Amino acid sequence: PQTSGTAFSGTNSLTAQDAYGNVVTGFDASTNNITVSTSLTGSISGLSGTNKLNNAGDFVSGVANISSLTFTGTSGTGTFTFTPASGTAVTSGSVSIGAGSATKFIVTGTGTQT
């Protein structure tokens, strides 16, 4: 499982392939931006652009290291979709997001609080 608000752990990559499954070693995200979206409620950061891979150096020999991807939002299980400006989108397997660090405390009770 990943933690909300923290860069993804482990080795996570995205590989550019042609229609026959060959790695496209010269893929350039600056000419074919890849937008990242999720089925979860929250925001995506940690990429070269706001929820995008859009720099020439994002892919090295056709592979992008996306371990810096950070999801900040609700806990739960969902997927991430990578959609190029031109080409076929791909969706990740199921990803479990756990709660992040505490950012506030809430006082609850019955009656009047003093």
C-alpha positions in Angstrom: 0.0 0.0 0.0 1.0 3.6 -0.6 0.6 6.5 1.8 -1.4 9.6 1.0 0.9 12.6 0.6 4.1 10.6 0.2 5.9 9.6 -3.0 5.2 6.1 -4.1 7.5 3.5 -2.7 9.1 0.7 -4.6 10.2 0.7 -8.2 7.4 2.1 -10.4 7.9 2.7 -14.1 5.9 3.5 -17.3 7.2 2.0 -20.5 6.5 3.4 -24.0 5.6 0.6 -26.4 4.5 0.5 -30.1 1.5 -1.5 -31.3 3.5 -4.7 -31.2 4.8 -4.4 -27.7 8.3 -3.1 -28.6 9.9 -0.5 -26.4 10.0 2.9 -28.1 13.5 3.9 -26.9 13.2 7.4 -28.4 9.9 8.4 -26.8 9.7 12.1 -25.9 7.1 13.2 -23.4 7.7 16.9 -24.4 6.1 16.2 -27.8 3.5 13.7 -26.5 2.5 14.8 -23.0 1.1 12.1 -20.7 -1.7 13.1 -18.4 -2.1 11.1 -15.2 -5.5 10.7 -13.6 -6.9 8.5 -10.8 -10.3 7.0 -9.8 -9.6 8.3 -6.2 -10.5 11.7 -4.9 -7.4 13.8 -4.5 -4.5 15.3 -6.4 -1.4 14.0 -8.2 2.0 15.7 -7.9 5.7 14.8 -8.1 5.8 14.6 -11.9 7.5 17.0 -14.3 4.2 18.9 -14.8 1.0 19.2 -12.8 -0.3 15.6 -13.1 1.7 15.2 -16.3 4.9 13.8 -17.7 5.9 16.5 -20.2 9.7 16.8 -20.3 12.0 15.3 -22.8 14.0 13.7 -20.0 11.0 11.9 -18.4 11.7 8.8 -20.4 15.1 7.2 -20.7 15.4 4.5 -23.4 11.6 4.4 -23.4 11.1 4.0 -19.7 9.9 6.7 -17.2 10.6 6.3 -13.5 7.4 7.3 -11.8 8.4 6.6 -8.2 8.2 10.3 -7.4 4.4 10.2 -8.1 2.6 11.4 -5.1 -1.1 11.1 -4.5 -2.7 13.3 -1.8 -6.3 12.5 -1.0 -8.8 10.1 0.4 -7.7 6.6 1.5 -9.0 3.7 -0.5 -8.3 1.5 -3.4 -8.2 2.8 -6.9 -6.3 2.9 -10.2 -4.2 5.4 -12.1 -4.6 6.1 -15.8 -1.8 7.4 -18.0 -3.2 9.0 -21.2 -0.8 10.3 -23.9 -1.8 13.2 -26.1 -1.5 10.7 -29.0 -1.7 7.0 -28.5 -3.5 4.5 -26.2 -4.1 5.1 -22.5 -3.1 2.5 -20.0 -4.5 1.9 -16.5 -2.5 0.6 -13.5 -3.6 -2.3 -11.4 -5.3 -1.7 -8.2 -3.4 0.6 -5.8 -4.2 0.8 -2.1 -3.8 4.3 -0.5 -3.5 4.5 3.3 -4.0 7.6 5.5 -1.2 10.1 5.6 0.2 12.0 8.6 -2.1 13.8 11.0 -2.7 17.4 10.0 -5.5 18.3 12.5 -7.3 17.1 15.6 -11.1 17.2 16.0 -12.8 17.6 19.4 -16.2 15.9 19.7 -18.6 15.5 22.6 -22.1 15.9 23.8 -23.6 19.0 25.4 -21.9 22.4 25.8 -18.1 22.5 25.7 -16.3 25.1 27.8 
